Amino acid sequence: MGENTASRRVLVVDDEKLIRELLEEGLGRLGYQVRCAPGGREALALLDREAADVVLSDIKMDGMDGYEFVGELRRRQPEQLVIMMTAYGSVESAIKAIKLGAFDYLQKPCMVAEVEHRLRKAFEHRDLLMETRMLRGRLEGREEFGRIVARNAAMKQIFDTIRTVAPSGSTVLIQGENGTGKELVARALHHYSDRADKRFVAKNCAAIPDALLESELFGHVKGAFTGAISERKGIFEEADGGTLFLDEISEMPINLQSKLLRVVQEGVLNRVGSNEDIRVDVRLISSTNRDIKTEVAEGRFRRDLYYRLNVIPILLPPLRDRLDDIPLLAEHFLKKCNQRMGRSIMGIDESGMRSLMTRRWEGNVRELENVVERAVVMSTGAMLDAASFRTLDQLAEDGGDFELPPTDITVHEMEKRLILSTLKRYQNNRTRTAEVLDISIRTLRNKLNEYRAADPGLSAIIDKGAIEGGD
């Protein structure tokens, strides 16, 4: 990949002198710089003095065996590429070597051509990692973009907009499909504004039942309605002086939109059950995954409120329109998963990255993050490859861990099982469940009410620890 073999350094570790000499001569003829060590301790001492791009190590050696050597090497140099060799090959030993952090595995006797093939794979992986790391480093060095990871040209224009708009205090309407990172943009606008030392409050309008949304927004006084046992501030008052982010603003009932318009225009609100004016100073950022102009044209969203919210429009592109960001994002999510789960997966190989680049990504960046997380959880190797990213359809075709339902089950019953099992998996977090199932929180709530009415025995399961908000 733009680098000849003469600049590529290989260390051969084997207690058999003949093997060391054969590999040194054969790989040397191909132009590699080859050094040799008769055992693990000697190899570690050599690596303390000079670097190697790839280490070829036998497993069964006198003294420190290959497993001990790789374990100590990974402790000292976590990113060192290692290919293991053994004449005592088995599936178990291969898995053990990979779990210890080896990049690849060879069974002896092996021809120099096969070793060369594995070396090329290792160097291609190293070059890809270096390129990705360089690109990521450029972005991470630009602190004004906060947690947003991108190098796509359209995203760079959005970064410029954030930098320009953040100090202004103007209302911003962020539009984009689910999973494109609308809240990250809102947080960046807050972080680089002069309100950064004040609160940032985020609320998903679709996650709050219509009957409770007014109280959630504006607060209520004691006795305003059944259950209002004490006075309570709304999120506008909580965000006073700071920034309020209203996600999925298009889900707000039309009768509440006029009250929101008053707050936006005049900075004044009334708690539910009170006529007392309360003045608030809030920078409002809102978002929607719908075509807001269509919502206005069809009478579901107030035209005057739309114009007040849309002073600064930001349109986030779907991931399928920013494919050049996928390698950067995938490596970013892999790093996060490694840190959170205590894993040490070294990267994503060429086949794995090709698999990610060819998907449609209907769930956008959030779907990519979920796919990488699943691959990390399920992986037993040091690298993620194409097989790590198989879809559920592919698992079913391969006879994997996806089971088809029994033939006598109805679609309605299968839908119910899917919804309830997903709700259980995410510990009754309804917003997360709706995201994973790609349905609105309102649709999920209606389905759960339907199941509860048909089978009251499900109420305890459905309502146990229910969480409406996002995580």
Secondary structure, DSSP 8 states (H G I E B T S, - for coil): ----GGG-EEEEE-S-HHHHHHHHHHHHHTT-EEEEESSHHHHHHHHHHS--SEEEEESS-SSS-HHHHHHHHHHH-TT-EEEEEESS--HHHHHHHHHTT-SEEEESS--HHHHHHHHHHHHHHHHHHHHHHHHHHHHHT-GGGTT-----HHHHHHHHHHHHHGGG---EEEE--TTS-HHHHHHHHHHTSTTTTS-EEEEEGGGS-HHHHHHHHH-B-TTSSTT--S-B--HHHHTTTSEEEEETGGGS-HHHHHHHHHHHHHSEE--BT----EE---EEEEEESS-HHHHHHTTSS-HHHHHHHTSEEEE---GGG-GGGHHHHHHHHHHHHHHHHT----EE-HHHHHHHHTS--TTHHHHHHHHHHHHHHH--SSEE-GGGG--HHHHHHTT-S-----TT--HHHHHHHHHHHHHHHTTTBHHHHHHHHT--HHHHHHHHHHHHHH-GGGHHHHHTT-B-S--
